[in-house]
């Protein structure tokens, strides 16, 4: 919800900057609970808690014929109609939401670096990573580690088998991996520390390596990294935040591109994609891991929202931007009938996709291994 409001606020600010009339800025969706008018714009609080919206005069084909206007002041508003502005201004208003989502992500991760962000000890950017610990960064589904109860973000304290143990000063990502490979025919006991909402708990897990997870040896199905805390001054945090935001954008865009390609080829695994239910579930689990983890998740979702909105699909900002570009090239307005039909069909397909993904989210909540 917050990120949708950020997105809509971007449209609002840029429309105002170009002197386009904004009739309403709404938090949530109607029916209306309360509101007030400041200047020409109504600010409303509504009852359906699904983000927010902005009503920009002329954006959806409102009548701009001066003959229908009743007074001089109203005639002035014709020049403030979205559809009467240049294509460049229309494009700027349309991409403003995406820009604000990216700006939010950048500021969120930058704030995380100021507070102290979990970062790999192999980090080669600004600052020095302090107090690195060996963290489990990934647990393969259906692996021995997953079945034993090991989770991502567990911190490895000790590793041993019935015949050997790893020295404390050798508990590093490489050290643990080499130890497990050297004892791949024995059950491995991991002592880990795990942060919960209120405390840090010590837990013990037993897992026996199996073939088929790693290409050339038996494994228990965990990914490891040495992770510490990186704290930076605000200027350096902004620079490092920009680097991380760029990396997030490239990775998420690549993943979305792979999903779209998979949909066309019939090979997409929608079970690996999170919808609204999955995101809420992730948010609830992330909140227990602290303020910075929550900031990072919000940044990821904000970048994802920006990328999705740029897709050239009618009903999304990217689709509307595509129409503006076509109109700019052909110098003819796109048929309102065609635009409406394309938008309805696209939204129906998007809703269907969200329903399918949400179904998989529910399955993951009921049966995490599915």
Secondary structure, 3 states (H helix, E strand, C coil): CHHHHHHHHHHHHHHHHCCCCEEEEEEEEEEEEEEEEECCEEEEEEEEEEEEEEEECCCCCCCCCHHHCCCHHHHHHHCCCHHHCCHHHHHHHHHHHHHHHHHHHHHHHHHHHHHCEEEECCCCCCCCCEEEEEEEEEECCCCHHHHHCCCCCCEEEEEECCCCECCHHHCCHHHHHHHHHHCCCCEEEEEEEEECCCCEEEEEEEEECECCCCCCCCECCEEEEEEEEECCCHHHHHHHHHHHHHHHHHHHHHHHHHHHHHHHHCCCCHHHCCCHHHHHHHHHHHHCCCHHHHHHHHHHHHHHHHHHHCCCCCCCHHHHHHHHHHHHHHCCCCCHHHHHHHHHHHHHHHHHHHHHHHHHHHHHHHCCCC
